[in-house]
Amino acid sequence: MNTIQLKILDKLHFHGCWHKGHMLTQTITDGIPRDKHGEVKDELKTLVKQGYLIKYPTQNGTAYYLNPLRTREIKDILGLL
């Protein structure tokens, strides 16, 4: 895992984005320099492919939440276990 992926997972975990909660792409990229936004979007796609995130469309854009089936792995990666 690279630092951008860790920041994404940490931000979603901090805000409680597990199944019922979600976060839009714009909110995930807040606080990250604009020149890195493309990298963040690429890493979001990677995390979805790896099964750590679930992506779904909303009226306001694409939203992501942490995959509740991989809770233990995500918490282990973040050092919470």
HELIX and SHEET records of a PDB file:
HELIX    1   1 THR A    3  PHE A   14  1                                  12    
HELIX    2   2 THR A   25  THR A   29  1                                   5    
HELIX    3   3 ARG A   34  LYS A   36  5                                   3    
HELIX    4   4 HIS A   37  GLN A   50  1                                  14    
HELIX    5   5 PRO A   68  ARG A   70  5                                   3    
HELIX    6   6 THR A   71  ILE A   77  1                                   7    
SHEET    1   A 3 MET A  23  LEU A  24  0                                        
SHEET    2   A 3 GLY A  61  LEU A  66 -1                                        
SHEET    3   A 3 LEU A  53  THR A  58 -1                                        
END                                                                             
